[in-house]
């Protein structure tokens, strides 16, 4: 783990906390909801967080490109070695509902020798749970959990300086080691279950998966060893900003991330849709999951 990645991770962590501080007043309050064509809802909070993150990180990394959910497309990112890939609120539907299943994603992707971009320093911050997960490539994945004081988290107490947040000591994240189909636990969306996914879960004998909101939240359940896998066979449901930050955390926790054919997923492509679907697992069960999934058709 190089010095520049340690610095990038520190900046990603601070950026996520500061972004939440700016949009927190919207949470469970008044805001406008916008329907993005073919991409689901967005809010004033999404846009404000996006503007803050691109501005704050842009000042510190002027040579880097940006790929974010709410910003206008800028294909000059394809010429940059470093690209920040950001989802200001992953799980907007849950944010709108006043729930806890959303997160701020901040990820730095870097071009490797083969010309493909891969995440190297990433953060997934779940503010309502006071949980911040992070990873540097080659340095492992860690989670910090905030101590609530008087039953309130930092942003509920009006703390202005994120460096004063009483996070506990970082704990290493490790995926589970379950590999037998009968022992596997799954996490799935709380708002939709595509037909093919329903058929796959039924074939695996899983009739009551854990139901969560944003993709990052679901991925952290895998990375934290609380479930073994998450599958999204519908290639229209996810984009690069949904997966980039949790991708590295899951892998550094010992898990595996691929498309539904088992192919590696890379980033900063011209077409940002994850059209091959998404498979996230503890690694031990990955191949058998994809093998079983490949023979299941939607009813």
N, C-alpha and C positions, 0 to 999 in steps of 0.2 A: 504494500500500500504506500504510494508515493506521497510526498509532502503536499503536492498540488491537489491531490484527491482529498486529503484530510481537510484542507482549506475549503475546497468546493463543497464537501459534505457539511462542514460547519455553516457555510453560507446558505446552503439549501435548507438546513434545519431552521436557521434564523428567519429566512424568507417565508417559510411556511407559517411560523408563529406570528410574524408581523402581518402577513396577509389575513390570517384569521382575526387578528385584533381589529383590522379595519372593516371587516364585513360582519363581525359578531353582532353589531347592533341590529342587523337585519334578521338575525335568527329568531324565530318565533315572533317576529314583528311584522311590519308592513313592507312590502316590496312588490315590484312588478314582475310578472312572469311572462316570458316571451317563448313562443313556440318556434323553434328553428326547423326549417324544412328538412324532414327526413332525419333529424338528429335529436329530437326530444326537447324538453324545456330548458330554458336558462333564466336567470334572474338578474336583478341589479347587483346582487352580491357576487355572482359569478364574474360579471364584467368588471366590477371594482377590484376584486382580487386579482384578476388577470392583468389589469392595467398596472396594479402595484407591483406584481411579481416581475413583469417584463421590464418595468422601469428600474426597480431596485437592483435586479440582477444585471440588467443592461449596463448600468453605471459601473459595476464591478467587473464585468466580462464583456468589454466592448467588441472583442473579436469573435464572440460566440453568436450563433444563430438562435432563433426561437421557433418552436412549434408548440402552439397552445390551442386549447379548444375554442377560446373566445376571440382571439386576435385574427385579423385579416391574414390570409395566406401570404407568405413571403418566401418565394422559392430560392432566394439567395442563400437560405439555410443549407441547400444542397452543396454549396461551395465551401462551407465551414467545417473545420475539423471537430469543433465542439458545438453542441446544440443543446439548449435547455428545452426539455419537453415537459409541459406543464398542463395539469388539469386543476384549475383553481378550486372547484368543488366537484369531486367525483361522487356521484350519488345525489345529484340535484333533486331528484324526486323525493328522496328522504329528507333533504334539507327543507324543501317546501312544506313537507308534512310535519316538520318540527321534531323529527326523529333523530337517532344517533348514528345511523348507518351511512355516513358520508365522510369524506376525507379530503385533505389538501395534498395533491401530488406534485412533487418537485423532483425532476430527474435531470442529471447531466449525462448525455450520450456522447461518446467519442468515436471518431473514425479509427478503425483498426487497420492493420497492414493489408488485409484483404479487401479494403474499401468499404466495408459495412460498418454502420454505427451500432454500438452496443452500450447499454447503461453502465456507468462507472461509479456514480455517487448519487444515491437516491433517498428520498424521504416520503413516507406516508404518515400524515398526521390526522388522527381521529380526535377532534377537539372535545366532543361531548363525552368521550370515554377517557380523556386525558392521557391518550396513548400515542406515543411517537415511535415509529419503527424506522430504521435506517440501515444503510449498508454502503460500504465501499467495495469495489471489486478486489477480491483477494483478502479482504479484511474481516469477513464474517458479517452477520446481521445481528442487530441488537434492538431491544425495545426498552423504552423508558416510560414509566407510568407515573403520572403526577399524583402527589398527595393532596387530596381535597382538605381544605381547612375550613372548619365550621360547615362542612357539607358542600362547600363551593369550590369550584376550580378557579384558576387565576383570572380568567376573563370574566367570570361572574363576580369577582371581588374588585374589579376595576384596576388590577395591576397594570401598569403602563410599560414596565421594563421586562421583556421576556427573559432576560438573564436571571431574574429573581424567581422564576417559576420553580416550585419545589418538586422537581422530578426526582424519582428514586434512582439508585445506581443502575446504569445500563445492564440489562440481562441478555445474555446470548440467546438468540432464537434458534431453535432446532426443530426440524420437522419430525413427525412420528415415524416409526419404523414398521408400521403395519403393511402387510403385502397381500394377505389372504382376502379374496373377494368378500367372503362372509363377514370379515371384520372391519371393512372400510366404512368410513363416515364421509358424507358429502355435504357441501354447501352449495346452495342455489339461490337464484333471485327470489326476492319476496314479492315481486310485481308481475313476473311472467315466467312461464315454463314452455319453451318451444316444444312442439310435438315430438321432434326427434329426441330432444333431451329427456322428455318424459318417458319415451320408450327405452332409452338407454338406462335410466335409473331403474325402471321396472325390471329390465333384463338383469340388472345387477342385484336385484332384491332390495333396493333402497326405496322405501315408500314414504319416508319422512325426513328429507334432508334438512339441515339447518337452513333457515331462510334469512338472508341478509340483503342489504341494499347495494352500494357501490361495488364495482369490481375490486377496487383496492381493499375494501373491508373484507370481502370474501377471500381474497388472496392472503391477507394477513391471518385468517383463520387456518389456512394451510401452513403458512410459514411459522406460525406459533404452535403447531402440532395439535391443534384442537380438532381438526378434521384432516382427511387424507387427500381430498381432491375437489376440484371445481372444473366443470366442463361447460363450454359455450360453443356448441356446434354451428350456431347461426352466424355466418360471416358478416352479417349486416349490423351486429349489435355492438361491436367494439372498434375503437380506433387506437392509434399508437399512444395517445396521451392517457388512455384508460389503463394501459398495461405497463408502460415503461418503468415507472417508479416501483411498483410492487414486483415486477419481474426480477430485478436484481436482488431484492430482499429475500424472495423465496429461494432463489438459487444459492445465495450465500448462507441460507439456513439449512441447505442440504437438499432442497427440492429440485423440481424440474419444471420448465415452462416450454411449451411448443405449440404448434398449431395442431389441428385434429388429425393430421397425417403424420405427426411426429417430427415435422420439420422445424428447424430453428427459426426463431423470430428475431429479425433485426429491425432497426429503426431509422428515422429520418429518410424515409423513402418518398418518392413523389406522390404515390397513392398511399395515404395514411390509414386506410381501412384494413383491419385484420380479417381479410376475406377468407382465410383458411380456418377461421374459428380459433378458439383458445382452449388449451388444456394445461391445467396447473395441478401439480401433485407433489406428494412427498418423495417422488422419484422411485421408490421401491415398487409402487403399483402402476407406474406410468405406462409401461409397454402393454401390460395385460388390459388396462383400461381402454387404450386406443384399439387394441385388437378386438375386444368385445364391442366397442362402439362402432367399429368399421362394418360389422355385420348386422347392425340394427338399422332398420328403416323407420321413418316416421309412419305412424298409423294413418 
